[in-house]
């Protein structure tokens, strides 16, 4: 599965919905049903911990450098500033039939469900 359409794109918004997260990269949109962890040189941050939302929102305006999506393992985005977002894709770590959705922003591209 490929989410590389966000590589080189700036994160333009972070939307916290009741039980999921949407990351908008100026067109491509990644929806995650499992809260990602945020890793930076100062430490890591998980949902519910102090500063989690601030650290995640601080990535707005930063460009995605590399991405990977390994089915059954993890989705990872590394930003140019070295911050990494990682969301588990292991079945036991999320509820529901899917872990997330990805739209490239191109109406001709299919919706990626993982």
Residue, then its C-alpha position, 0 to 999 in steps of 0.5 A: x500500500x502506498x501513501x507516498x503522495x504526502x511526501x514533500x507535502x506540508x501538513x496543513x491541518x490536524x483535526x481531532x474528531x471524537x475517536x479518530x484523527x485526520x491529517x491534511x497535507x494540502x490535498x492528501x488526507x490521512x484518517x487514523x482510527x488509532x492515535x499515532x505516537x509522536x517521536x522527537x529528540x526530546x522524547x515520545x508522546x502518546x495520546x492522553x499524555x501531557x503535551x501530546x496535542x501540542x507536539x502533534x499540532x506543532x507539525x503543522x507547516x512541516x513537510x513530510x519527508x518519508x512515509x511507510x505503510x506496512x500492512x499488519x505492522x505500522x504506518x510511519x511518517x517522518x517529517x523534514x525536522x526529524x519528528x516521526x509519527x507512528x501508528x500501529x496497524x496490528x489488529x490487536x491495537x485498534x477496534x473496528x474493521x480498519x485502522x485508517x483511510x487515505x485519499x490522495x486528493x486526486x478524484x481519479x485515485x481510489x480510496x485506500x483502506x488499511 
